[in-house]
Amino acid sequence: MSNESLERIARNKNVARAAARQLSMEQLHKLAEVIGEVIEQKNDEERRRQEEEALKARKLAEIREQINEAGLSVDDLVPEQPRRKRGRPPKKADNA
């Protein structure tokens, strides 16, 4: 089954019913079990991602607070970027 057909089944209830008619009850129960496991895994991954983002945000807030307490700014931590030369590079002279 291709990704496109799975998307069609997921988007349209009638398409899902038509696909389900081709399966036995045992196959439908197995499919429901597998889909339930996939949903649970996706929920766990999303929960972990949100926890990681929250931890990152807390650490960032702590670092900003420490920077402010030290009387520094972000500009003090980041060195000035080198300036790029404008214009075209010189042509190479052939010694022929």
Steps between C-alpha positions, in 0.01 A plus 500: 500500500650832398527810712247675273237231551551511878448875491183458292367246749584727792330801344178338381275280711331339198837404349599350836176298513557371147855394588378338823246287310791321334641388838381229736400581858827350623697723263298805607571432868870454425500825298329684786759364742790606279353846442446537876868419561609748233281772654646427844855523364424829324351639823811395695729660240298823509502504881879450504548775242291741706692412817831560320376837371384600850837399648681696230284806568569476876875473440490795263311709758756405766789598273336833413447569870866422575611728216285783636625444857859520374422832329567359155304496178483247221712737288781463757502123441488500121809640329448739214456322172778558245399741230487365150687682230280644234567496134648251264821313568800607289554320173789258488780619275631236262879500464507381141 
